[in-house]
Amino acid sequence: MIEWFNGLYIKVQVVIISSITSIFVFLIGWFFKIFYERNSLRYKLRKEYEFEQKKKLKEEIAKHKMPLLNITEEFNHRLWNFNENIDKNWHQINKQEWEERTKYYTRSFVYRFLVFLHWVLKTEKDTVSIDSIVADKNDILYLKYIKTFKDIFSEPKLLSELNYSNGNNQNHFFKNDLIGYSKWVIEGNRVIDFDEFSDKTENEFDKLEKVINYFSNIQNDNNDKNLNVLRSFHLLIISFLNKYGHTYQKTDNTKIKQLADIYKGKIKIKKGFESFIEKSKLESELKGILRKIK
C-alpha cells in the first residue's frame, strides 16, 4: 500500500513539475516574443526614419549642388583674376559709375557674390528641417561647407589680428542682411542672369551700397580687411571644389602651391582663419592648405 502511495506521489510530482515547466517555458517564450516584436518594430521604424531622412537630405542637396558648384567655380576664376589685376583698380567704383553701368568688373563681382549667397542660403533653408544627425558623412561635410560659406562673411573674430572689434560692422555682414541682399538676384523662383541684374540694380546703388563697397573699397594693401577675408575665402572654395566639384572645377596641387606661395606673405589673419576653420569643423579638409600658407 505504501509503495502504491509513493508511486502515486511520484507521478503527481512529475505531472506538477512538467506542468510548471510547460507554463514557465510558455511564459518565457511569450515574454521574448513580445520583446522581440516590440524591438523589431522599433528597429524597423528607426531604420525607415533614417533612410527617409538620408534620402530627403540627398535630394535637397542635389537640387542646388550644380548651380552652387558652377557659381563657386566662377568666383574662383574671378579671385585668381583679382589677384593678378588688383593694382589696376578695376574694382573701384562710385555711385555715378554704378548707375551709368560703365564698370563691368565690380558689377559682376557683386552679382557673383549674391548668386553664390543665394545658393548657399537656399541649401541651408531647404535642409534645415531634415535630421542631419543620421546623414552620411559626405553629406554632413557638405553642410559644414554651406554653413562656413555664410559665416566667413559675417564673423568679426576672423579679423581680430587686424584689430577689428565686434562692434564694428564695416568689414563684415550681419547674417540676416545677407538673406535680403541675396534676393536681388531672384525673380519669382529663378536666378536672373547678369543683364537682368544690371537692369534691376541700375538705380539702386544706395540699397546695395554695403555690398558694392565691400568689393569696391578694397585697397591693394595686405592689411586690408576685406581683401584678407576674400583671400581666405578663396582657399576655402578651392577646398570645396576639390571635394565636390567635377574634374574641370578642381585645382591641381601645382596651382594650389602657386596660390599658397602668393598668399603666404599676404594673408594677415592666418590665426583667425585657422581658428575659424577649426570652429567650422573643417580642419581635416583644409589642413594641407593651411600648412602651405604658414
C-alpha positions as a Markdown table, in Angstrom:
| # | Residue | x | y | z |
|---|---|---|---|---|
| 1 | Met | 0.0 | 0.0 | 0.0 |
| 2 | Ile | 2.8 | 2.4 | 1.0 |
| 3 | Glu | 4.6 | 1.6 | -2.2 |
| 4 | Trp | 1.4 | 2.4 | -4.2 |
| 5 | Phe | 1.1 | 5.8 | -2.4 |
| 6 | Asn | 4.8 | 6.5 | -3.1 |
| 7 | Gly | 4.3 | 5.7 | -6.7 |
| 8 | Leu | 1.3 | 7.9 | -7.0 |
| 9 | Tyr | 3.1 | 10.7 | -5.2 |
| 10 | Ile | 6.0 | 10.5 | -7.6 |
| 11 | Lys | 3.6 | 10.5 | -10.6 |
| 12 | Val | 1.8 | 13.6 | -9.2 |
| 13 | Gln | 5.2 | 15.3 | -8.7 |
| 14 | Val | 6.1 | 14.6 | -12.2 |
| 15 | Val | 2.9 | 16.0 | -13.5 |
| 16 | Ile | 3.1 | 19.1 | -11.4 |
| 17 | Ile | 6.8 | 19.8 | -12.4 |
| 18 | Ser | 6.0 | 19.1 | -16.0 |
| 19 | Ser | 3.0 | 21.5 | -15.9 |
| 20 | Ile | 5.0 | 24.2 | -14.1 |
| 21 | Thr | 7.9 | 23.7 | -16.6 |
| 22 | Ser | 5.5 | 24.0 | -19.6 |
| 23 | Ile | 3.9 | 27.1 | -18.1 |
| 24 | Phe | 7.3 | 28.6 | -17.4 |
| 25 | Val | 8.5 | 27.8 | -20.9 |
| 26 | Phe | 5.3 | 29.3 | -22.3 |
| 27 | Leu | 5.7 | 32.5 | -20.3 |
| 28 | Ile | 9.4 | 32.9 | -21.2 |
| 29 | Gly | 8.5 | 32.3 | -24.9 |
| 30 | Trp | 5.6 | 34.8 | -24.7 |
| 31 | Phe | 7.9 | 37.4 | -23.0 |
| 32 | Phe | 10.6 | 37.1 | -25.6 |
| 33 | Lys | 8.1 | 37.1 | -28.4 |
| 34 | Ile | 6.7 | 40.5 | -27.2 |
| 35 | Phe | 10.2 | 41.8 | -26.5 |
| 36 | Tyr | 11.4 | 40.8 | -30.0 |
| 37 | Glu | 8.3 | 42.1 | -31.7 |
| 38 | Arg | 8.5 | 45.5 | -29.9 |
| 39 | Asn | 12.2 | 45.9 | -30.5 |
| 40 | Ser | 12.0 | 44.6 | -34.1 |
| 41 | Leu | 9.3 | 47.2 | -34.8 |
| 42 | Arg | 11.3 | 49.9 | -33.1 |
| 43 | Tyr | 14.3 | 48.9 | -35.1 |
| 44 | Lys | 12.4 | 48.8 | -38.3 |
| 45 | Leu | 10.8 | 52.2 | -37.7 |
| 46 | Arg | 14.2 | 53.7 | -36.8 |
| 47 | Lys | 15.8 | 52.3 | -40.0 |
| 48 | Glu | 12.9 | 53.6 | -42.1 |
| 49 | Tyr | 13.2 | 57.0 | -40.5 |
| 50 | Glu | 17.0 | 57.1 | -41.1 |
| 51 | Phe | 16.5 | 56.0 | -44.7 |
| 52 | Glu | 13.8 | 58.7 | -45.3 |
| 53 | Gln | 15.9 | 61.5 | -43.7 |
| 54 | Lys | 19.0 | 60.5 | -45.7 |
| 55 | Lys | 17.0 | 60.3 | -48.9 |
| 56 | Lys | 15.4 | 63.7 | -48.3 |
| 57 | Leu | 18.8 | 65.3 | -47.5 |
| 58 | Lys | 20.4 | 63.9 | -50.6 |
| 59 | Glu | 17.5 | 65.1 | -52.7 |
| 60 | Glu | 17.6 | 68.6 | -51.3 |
| 61 | Ile | 21.4 | 68.9 | -51.7 |
| 62 | Ala | 21.2 | 67.5 | -55.2 |
| 63 | Lys | 18.7 | 70.2 | -56.2 |
| 64 | His | 21.1 | 73.0 | -55.6 |
| 65 | Lys | 24.5 | 71.3 | -55.9 |
| 66 | Met | 25.3 | 72.0 | -59.6 |
| 67 | Pro | 24.3 | 75.7 | -59.5 |
| 68 | Leu | 26.4 | 76.2 | -56.4 |
| 69 | Leu | 29.4 | 74.4 | -57.9 |
| 70 | Asn | 29.1 | 76.5 | -61.0 |
| 71 | Ile | 28.9 | 79.8 | -59.3 |
| 72 | Thr | 31.7 | 78.8 | -56.9 |
| 73 | Glu | 33.8 | 77.9 | -59.9 |
| 74 | Glu | 33.1 | 81.4 | -61.4 |
| 75 | Phe | 34.0 | 83.0 | -58.2 |
| 76 | Asn | 37.3 | 81.0 | -58.1 |
| 77 | His | 38.2 | 82.3 | -61.5 |
| 78 | Arg | 37.4 | 85.9 | -60.5 |
| 79 | Leu | 39.6 | 85.7 | -57.4 |
| 80 | Trp | 42.5 | 84.4 | -59.5 |
| 81 | Asn | 42.0 | 87.3 | -61.8 |
| 82 | Phe | 41.6 | 89.7 | -59.0 |
| 83 | Asn | 45.0 | 88.7 | -57.6 |
| 84 | Glu | 46.6 | 89.5 | -60.9 |
| 85 | Asn | 44.8 | 92.8 | -61.5 |
| 86 | Ile | 44.1 | 94.3 | -58.1 |
| 87 | Asp | 46.7 | 97.1 | -58.8 |
| 88 | Lys | 44.7 | 98.3 | -61.8 |
| 89 | Asn | 41.7 | 99.3 | -59.6 |
| 90 | Trp | 39.1 | 97.9 | -62.0 |
| 91 | His | 37.0 | 97.0 | -58.9 |
| 92 | Gln | 36.8 | 100.6 | -57.5 |
| 93 | Ile | 33.5 | 102.3 | -58.4 |
| 94 | Asn | 31.4 | 105.2 | -57.3 |
| 95 | Lys | 27.7 | 105.7 | -57.3 |
| 96 | Gln | 27.6 | 107.5 | -60.7 |
| 97 | Glu | 29.7 | 104.8 | -62.4 |
| 98 | Trp | 27.4 | 102.1 | -60.9 |
| 99 | Glu | 24.2 | 103.9 | -62.2 |
| 100 | Glu | 25.8 | 104.6 | -65.6 |
| 101 | Arg | 26.9 | 100.9 | -65.8 |
| 102 | Thr | 30.3 | 102.0 | -67.0 |
| 103 | Lys | 32.2 | 99.4 | -65.0 |
| 104 | Tyr | 31.6 | 95.7 | -65.6 |
| 105 | Tyr | 34.1 | 94.4 | -63.1 |
| 106 | Thr | 32.6 | 95.4 | -59.8 |
| 107 | Arg | 29.0 | 94.8 | -61.0 |
| 108 | Ser | 29.9 | 91.2 | -62.0 |
| 109 | Phe | 31.8 | 90.8 | -58.7 |
| 110 | Val | 28.7 | 91.8 | -56.8 |
| 111 | Tyr | 26.5 | 89.6 | -59.0 |
| 112 | Arg | 28.6 | 86.5 | -58.5 |
| 113 | Phe | 28.7 | 87.1 | -54.8 |
| 114 | Leu | 24.9 | 87.4 | -54.5 |
| 115 | Val | 24.2 | 84.4 | -56.7 |
| 116 | Phe | 26.7 | 82.4 | -54.6 |
| 117 | Leu | 24.9 | 83.6 | -51.4 |
| 118 | His | 21.6 | 82.7 | -52.8 |
| 119 | Trp | 22.5 | 79.0 | -53.4 |
| 120 | Val | 24.2 | 78.8 | -50.1 |
| 121 | Leu | 21.3 | 80.2 | -48.2 |
| 122 | Lys | 18.8 | 78.2 | -50.3 |
| 123 | Thr | 20.6 | 75.0 | -49.5 |
| 124 | Glu | 20.7 | 75.8 | -45.8 |
| 125 | Lys | 17.0 | 76.8 | -45.8 |
| 126 | Asp | 15.8 | 73.6 | -47.6 |
| 127 | Thr | 17.8 | 71.3 | -45.4 |
| 128 | Val | 17.3 | 72.8 | -42.0 |
| 129 | Ser | 14.2 | 70.8 | -41.2 |
| 130 | Ile | 15.9 | 67.5 | -42.1 |
| 131 | Asp | 17.6 | 65.4 | -39.4 |
| 132 | Ser | 21.2 | 65.6 | -40.5 |
| 133 | Ile | 22.4 | 63.7 | -37.4 |
| 134 | Val | 21.6 | 60.4 | -39.3 |
| 135 | Ala | 23.1 | 61.7 | -42.6 |
| 136 | Asp | 26.0 | 60.2 | -44.4 |
| 137 | Lys | 29.4 | 61.7 | -43.5 |
| 138 | Asn | 29.8 | 63.1 | -47.0 |
| 139 | Asp | 26.5 | 65.0 | -46.8 |
| 140 | Ile | 27.3 | 66.2 | -43.3 |
| 141 | Leu | 30.6 | 67.6 | -44.6 |
| 142 | Tyr | 28.8 | 69.3 | -47.4 |
| 143 | Leu | 26.5 | 71.1 | -44.9 |
| 144 | Lys | 29.5 | 72.1 | -42.9 |
| 145 | Tyr | 30.9 | 73.9 | -46.0 |
| 146 | Ile | 27.5 | 75.5 | -46.6 |
| 147 | Lys | 27.4 | 77.0 | -43.0 |
| 148 | Thr | 31.1 | 78.1 | -43.3 |
| 149 | Phe | 30.4 | 79.9 | -46.6 |
| 150 | Lys | 27.8 | 82.1 | -44.9 |
| 151 | Asp | 29.8 | 82.5 | -41.7 |
| 152 | Ile | 33.0 | 83.6 | -43.2 |
| 153 | Phe | 31.5 | 86.9 | -44.4 |
| 154 | Ser | 29.8 | 87.5 | -41.0 |
| 155 | Glu | 32.4 | 86.6 | -38.5 |
| 156 | Pro | 34.2 | 89.6 | -36.9 |
| 157 | Lys | 36.5 | 87.5 | -34.9 |
| 158 | Leu | 38.1 | 86.4 | -38.2 |
| 159 | Leu | 39.7 | 89.8 | -38.3 |
| 160 | Ser | 40.8 | 90.2 | -34.7 |
| 161 | Glu | 44.5 | 90.1 | -35.8 |
| 162 | Leu | 43.8 | 93.4 | -37.7 |
| 163 | Asn | 42.3 | 95.0 | -34.5 |
| 164 | Tyr | 38.8 | 94.6 | -35.8 |
| 165 | Ser | 36.2 | 94.7 | -33.0 |
| 166 | Asn | 32.8 | 93.0 | -32.8 |
| 167 | Gly | 31.1 | 96.4 | -32.6 |
| 168 | Asn | 32.4 | 97.4 | -36.0 |
| 169 | Asn | 30.2 | 96.5 | -38.9 |
| 170 | Gln | 32.3 | 98.0 | -41.7 |
| 171 | Asn | 34.0 | 94.8 | -42.8 |
| 172 | His | 31.5 | 92.1 | -42.2 |
| 173 | Phe | 27.8 | 91.5 | -42.8 |
| 174 | Phe | 25.1 | 90.7 | -40.4 |
| 175 | Lys | 23.7 | 87.3 | -41.2 |
| 176 | Asn | 20.1 | 88.4 | -41.6 |
| 177 | Asp | 21.2 | 91.1 | -44.1 |
| 178 | Leu | 22.8 | 88.5 | -46.3 |
| 179 | Ile | 19.3 | 87.0 | -46.9 |
| 180 | Gly | 18.0 | 90.3 | -48.1 |
| 181 | Tyr | 20.9 | 91.0 | -50.3 |
| 182 | Ser | 20.7 | 87.6 | -52.0 |
| 183 | Lys | 17.1 | 88.4 | -53.1 |
| 184 | Trp | 18.4 | 90.9 | -55.6 |
| 185 | Val | 19.3 | 88.1 | -57.9 |
| 186 | Ile | 15.9 | 86.4 | -57.7 |
| 187 | Glu | 12.8 | 87.0 | -59.8 |
| 188 | Gly | 9.9 | 84.6 | -59.0 |
| 189 | Asn | 11.6 | 81.2 | -58.4 |
| 190 | Arg | 14.6 | 81.7 | -60.7 |
| 191 | Val | 18.0 | 83.3 | -60.5 |
| 192 | Ile | 18.2 | 86.1 | -63.0 |
| 193 | Asp | 21.1 | 86.5 | -65.5 |
| 194 | Phe | 23.7 | 89.2 | -65.3 |
| 195 | Asp | 22.0 | 91.6 | -67.7 |
| 196 | Glu | 18.7 | 91.4 | -65.8 |
| 197 | Phe | 20.6 | 92.1 | -62.6 |
| 198 | Ser | 22.3 | 95.1 | -64.2 |
| 199 | Asp | 18.9 | 96.4 | -65.3 |
| 200 | Lys | 17.3 | 95.7 | -61.9 |
| 201 | Thr | 20.0 | 97.4 | -59.9 |
| 202 | Glu | 20.9 | 100.3 | -62.2 |
| 203 | Asn | 19.5 | 102.9 | -59.9 |
| 204 | Glu | 19.7 | 101.0 | -56.7 |
| 205 | Phe | 23.2 | 101.9 | -55.5 |
| 206 | Asp | 22.0 | 103.1 | -52.1 |
| 207 | Lys | 20.2 | 99.8 | -51.3 |
| 208 | Leu | 23.2 | 97.7 | -52.3 |
| 209 | Glu | 25.9 | 100.2 | -51.1 |
| 210 | Lys | 27.2 | 97.9 | -48.3 |
| 211 | Val | 27.8 | 95.0 | -50.8 |
| 212 | Ile | 29.2 | 97.3 | -53.5 |
| 213 | Asn | 31.5 | 99.0 | -51.1 |
| 214 | Tyr | 32.7 | 95.6 | -49.7 |
| 215 | Phe | 34.4 | 95.0 | -53.0 |
| 216 | Ser | 34.9 | 98.5 | -54.4 |
| 217 | Asn | 36.7 | 99.9 | -51.3 |
| 218 | Ile | 39.4 | 97.1 | -51.3 |
| 219 | Gln | 42.8 | 98.6 | -51.4 |
| 220 | Asn | 45.9 | 96.8 | -52.7 |
| 221 | Asp | 47.2 | 96.5 | -49.1 |
| 222 | Asn | 47.9 | 93.3 | -47.3 |
| 223 | Asn | 46.3 | 94.7 | -44.2 |
| 224 | Asp | 43.0 | 95.4 | -46.0 |
| 225 | Lys | 40.4 | 93.6 | -44.0 |
| 226 | Asn | 38.0 | 92.7 | -46.9 |
| 227 | Leu | 40.9 | 91.6 | -49.0 |
| 228 | Asn | 42.1 | 89.2 | -46.2 |
| 229 | Val | 38.6 | 87.7 | -46.0 |
| 230 | Leu | 38.4 | 87.2 | -49.8 |
| 231 | Arg | 41.8 | 85.5 | -49.9 |
| 232 | Ser | 40.9 | 83.2 | -47.0 |
| 233 | Phe | 37.6 | 82.5 | -48.8 |
| 234 | His | 39.4 | 81.7 | -52.0 |
| 235 | Leu | 41.3 | 78.9 | -50.2 |
| 236 | Leu | 38.0 | 77.6 | -48.7 |
| 237 | Ile | 36.2 | 77.4 | -52.1 |
| 238 | Ile | 39.2 | 75.6 | -53.7 |
| 239 | Ser | 38.9 | 73.0 | -50.9 |
| 240 | Phe | 35.2 | 72.7 | -51.6 |
| 241 | Leu | 35.5 | 72.4 | -55.3 |
| 242 | Asn | 38.3 | 69.8 | -55.0 |
| 243 | Lys | 36.0 | 67.8 | -52.7 |
| 244 | Tyr | 32.7 | 68.0 | -54.6 |
| 245 | Gly | 33.4 | 69.6 | -58.0 |
| 246 | His | 33.8 | 68.0 | -61.4 |
| 247 | Thr | 37.3 | 67.3 | -62.7 |
| 248 | Tyr | 37.4 | 70.6 | -64.6 |
| 249 | Gln | 36.4 | 72.5 | -61.5 |
| 250 | Lys | 39.3 | 71.2 | -59.3 |
| 251 | Thr | 42.6 | 72.9 | -58.7 |
| 252 | Asp | 45.6 | 70.7 | -59.0 |
| 253 | Asn | 48.4 | 70.6 | -56.5 |
| 254 | Thr | 50.7 | 72.8 | -58.6 |
| 255 | Lys | 48.2 | 75.6 | -58.8 |
| 256 | Ile | 47.4 | 75.3 | -55.1 |
| 257 | Lys | 51.1 | 75.6 | -54.2 |
| 258 | Gln | 51.3 | 78.6 | -56.5 |
| 259 | Leu | 48.3 | 80.3 | -54.8 |
| 260 | Ala | 49.7 | 79.4 | -51.4 |
| 261 | Asp | 53.0 | 81.0 | -52.2 |
| 262 | Ile | 51.1 | 84.2 | -53.2 |
| 263 | Tyr | 49.0 | 84.2 | -50.1 |
| 264 | Lys | 51.7 | 83.0 | -47.7 |
| 265 | Gly | 53.1 | 86.5 | -47.1 |
| 266 | Lys | 49.9 | 88.4 | -47.8 |
| 267 | Ile | 47.2 | 86.9 | -45.6 |
| 268 | Lys | 47.4 | 88.6 | -42.2 |
| 269 | Ile | 44.6 | 86.8 | -40.5 |
| 270 | Lys | 46.2 | 83.3 | -40.5 |
| 271 | Lys | 45.5 | 82.6 | -36.9 |
| 272 | Gly | 42.0 | 83.9 | -37.1 |
| 273 | Phe | 41.3 | 81.9 | -40.3 |
| 274 | Glu | 42.8 | 78.7 | -38.7 |
| 275 | Ser | 40.6 | 79.2 | -35.6 |
| 276 | Phe | 37.6 | 79.8 | -37.8 |
| 277 | Ile | 38.2 | 76.6 | -39.8 |
| 278 | Glu | 38.6 | 74.6 | -36.6 |
| 279 | Lys | 35.3 | 76.1 | -35.2 |
| 280 | Ser | 33.7 | 75.1 | -38.5 |
| 281 | Lys | 34.9 | 71.5 | -38.2 |
| 282 | Leu | 36.8 | 71.7 | -41.5 |
| 283 | Glu | 40.3 | 71.4 | -40.2 |
| 284 | Ser | 40.9 | 68.0 | -41.8 |
| 285 | Glu | 39.8 | 69.3 | -45.2 |
| 286 | Leu | 42.0 | 72.4 | -45.1 |
| 287 | Lys | 45.0 | 71.3 | -43.1 |
| 288 | Gly | 47.1 | 70.8 | -46.2 |
| 289 | Ile | 46.3 | 74.3 | -47.5 |
| 290 | Leu | 46.7 | 75.9 | -44.0 |
| 291 | Arg | 50.1 | 74.3 | -43.7 |
| 292 | Lys | 51.2 | 75.7 | -47.0 |
| 293 | Ile | 50.4 | 79.3 | -46.1 |
| 294 | Lys | 52.2 | 79.3 | -42.7 |
